[in-house]
Amino acid sequence: MKLSQKAVFSVLVLVLLLVMLIPGGSASAASKKQLAMGSTQSSSSHYAYFVAVAKIINTHVPEVNISVVETGASVDNINRIKKGDLDLGMTTIHLQYQAFHGMGTWNGKPIKDQYVLWVYQAAPQNFVVREDSGVKTVYDLAGKPFNPGMRGSATEKTVESILEALDIVPNFYRGGTDDTVAAIKDNRIVGYVKSGAGVKSLDASTLDIATFTPIRLIGFTDEDISKVQKKYPYLSPVSIPQGIYKDSPAYKTFAMLIGVVAKKDLPEDLVYKMVKASYENFNDQVAAYPSIKGTDLAELTLSTCTVPLHPGAIKYYKELGLKVPDNLIPK
């Protein structure tokens, strides 16, 4: 009996030594900081982006292991970070602004313990109309049948706010993308608003419409933008270059800014390393999400973000020699 116990003990010691000697084994994994990163539905191209970001960070920041979690996107991520179910995740900056200031969904219940790491895309809200509709400015939409965006989408809510600020009341047509595209082609409505994949390209549904009937892209004047931002300071303008559709002129519209947010108590040094790794391995992000090709993450973040940045992100941007606006520095 005594010898049997010694034999068992020897085997256990040998197994333990083998586990400790295996590179990347369970002992190593256990020493990593485990983080859960919220994304969106797995069918979305943004999900692929977050998988790529997690891989970059896990590869270049050895002390952390990030797991990507499929979620209901921005609102869900903000709420789950608050509850402690997530450590970081995808956000849209205008919703993060509302959460930070206790507006909208978070009316009277501000969430001050989340900071942005970076903004990776400005998705333009393109106002698209049939060329034969007679609509040449946004004010011409008054009383016209017009779709403000897919039913229940962030685009729909954003467009309603923009038009309200300008006292423009179209005859809103509600529906999904397929229904709306068909209605435009059939000339039952004059147009719609659809997020672009970037400032240099139109959405596939818009290009589909354009193969059926000529379209016109409607922009906003600086005065229009000032009026909207006075009422909704979290809405950000973006400039669209000429030629995005045939010989279309350059114009300005509003953009939905999409970025990465984290709980504020993530260590500054860890966030610094995560942001640095993401910035320096940007090509791996582009491979997963091509529409951000040519984007400078730091420049886009500092020029468009309206929510305070995490101190770790600020440290890296300053290291790049960039000036961080006062409103992005946590108070």
Buried (B, 14 or more C-beta within 10 A) or exposed (E): EEEEEEEEEEEEEEEEEEEEEEEEEEEBEEEBEEBBBBBBEEEBEBBBBBBBBBBBBBEBBEEBBBEBBBBEBBBBBBBBBBEEBBBBBBBBBBBBBBBBBBBBEBEEEEBEEBBBBBBBBBBBBBBBBBEEBEBEEBEBBBEBBBBBBBBEBBBBBBBBBBBEBBEBEBEBBEBEBEBBBEBBBEEEBBBBBBBBBBBBBBBEBBEBBBEEBEBBBBBBEEEBBEBBBEEBEBBBBBEBEEEBBEEBEEBBBBBBBBBBBBBBEBEBEBBBBBBBBBBEBBEBBBEBBEBBEEBEBBEBBBEBBBBBBBBBBBBBBEEEEBEBEEEBEEE
